[in-house]
Amino acid sequence: MPLTEEDRIEIPIEKEGGKVTDFVVNYVATISGRDYSVVRYDTNHGFPHKGTLRRDGTLERKEKLPMIDLHWLTDRAIDELKENWRTYRRRFVR
C-alpha cells in the first residue's frame, strides 16, 4: 500500500478458514535509497505486538497488544500507520 514514492505499508496476512491467523503491518520508509522498517505490527513470537525500530534495525520499543480478533487488529494497525506515518518518519530520520 503506497503512501508516497518513498513510504509504504506492507501487509502480509495469513488466513485459515477465512480468519486471520497471523499478520504483519509494516511501515517501510526509503531513505537515501535504502528501505527501513520503521514501525511494525505483527504476531511473531506468538502474540500481537507493535515494534518501533531504530535505523540499525534493532528494536527501540515493543508494545504488547491484546489478544483479540486479529482481523480487527490488522485493520486498526493499518489505520494507525496511515494516520501517523509522517510522525514516525520524522522521528526515525533524526
C-alpha positions in Angstrom: 0.0 0.0 0.0 1.9 3.1 -1.2 1.7 6.3 0.9 4.3 8.2 -1.2 7.1 7.2 -3.6 9.3 6.7 -0.5 6.8 5.4 2.0 4.6 2.3 2.0 2.8 -0.1 4.3 3.4 -3.8 3.6 0.6 -6.2 4.8 1.3 -9.9 4.6 -1.6 -11.8 6.2 -2.2 -15.5 6.7 -5.7 -16.8 7.0 -7.3 -20.1 7.8 -10.9 -20.7 7.2 -11.4 -17.0 6.4 -10.0 -15.9 9.8 -6.7 -14.0 10.2 -4.2 -16.3 12.0 -1.0 -14.2 11.5 -0.3 -10.8 10.2 2.4 -8.2 9.7 1.6 -4.5 9.1 4.9 -2.9 8.4 5.6 0.8 7.7 8.7 1.0 5.4 10.5 4.2 4.5 13.0 4.6 1.8 15.7 7.0 3.0 18.8 7.8 0.8 17.9 4.8 -1.5 17.7 2.3 1.4 14.5 0.7 2.8 14.0 0.8 6.5 11.3 -0.9 8.6 10.2 1.9 10.9 7.1 0.6 12.8 5.8 -2.9 12.6 2.7 -4.6 14.0 2.8 -8.4 13.9 2.0 -11.7 15.6 5.6 -13.0 15.6 6.6 -14.6 19.0 3.1 -16.0 19.4 1.3 -12.8 20.4 0.3 -9.5 18.7 2.6 -6.5 19.3 3.8 -3.2 17.9 7.5 -2.6 17.5 9.3 0.7 16.8 12.7 0.2 15.2 15.9 2.1 15.0 17.9 2.7 11.8 20.2 -0.1 12.7 17.2 -2.5 12.7 17.2 -3.0 16.5 14.0 -2.7 18.5 13.6 0.7 20.2 10.2 -0.2 21.8 7.9 -3.1 21.9 4.3 -2.9 23.0 2.2 -6.0 23.6 -1.3 -5.8 22.1 -4.4 -7.5 23.4 -5.1 -11.0 22.0 -8.4 -10.1 20.4 -9.8 -10.6 16.9 -6.7 -10.4 14.6 -8.7 -9.1 11.6 -9.9 -6.1 13.7 -6.3 -5.6 15.0 -4.9 -5.7 11.5 -7.4 -3.0 10.4 -6.6 -0.8 13.4 -2.8 -1.2 12.7 -3.3 -0.1 9.1 -5.4 2.9 10.1 -2.9 3.9 12.8 0.0 3.8 10.4 -1.9 5.7 7.7 -2.6 8.5 10.2 0.8 8.6 11.9 3.5 7.6 9.3 4.7 11.2 8.9 5.4 11.5 12.6 7.2 8.1 12.6 9.3 9.1 9.6 10.4 12.4 11.2 11.4 10.7 14.5 13.3 8.0 12.5 15.4 10.3 10.5 16.5 12.4 13.4 
